[in-house]
Amino acid sequence: MNAAQCRAARALLDWTQPRLAEAAGVGLSTVVDFEKERRAVSAEAVGKLMAALQGVGVEFTNGGKPGGVRLALDPEPGAA
């Protein structure tokens, strides 16, 4: 996931940066810095961001390369 995909995924969910940070268990500055490409964010932190987004139905349609983001029709049970 790249910065643009993260912003797009949040937009699809109508999530703020603080909401994503809370859902992913990372600091707000991590989300802000990642999305603005201010600094390198650890692979672990990016993984947590992705997991939080995927857990509520975001799909990355790029096969591991920069590309698309969409909402799944059926998010995982209990996700919200």
Secondary structure, 3 states (H helix, E strand, C coil): CCHHHHHHHHHHHCCCHHHHHHHHCCCHHHHHHHHHCCCCCCHHHHHHHHHHHHHCCEEECCCCCCCCEEECCCCCCCCC
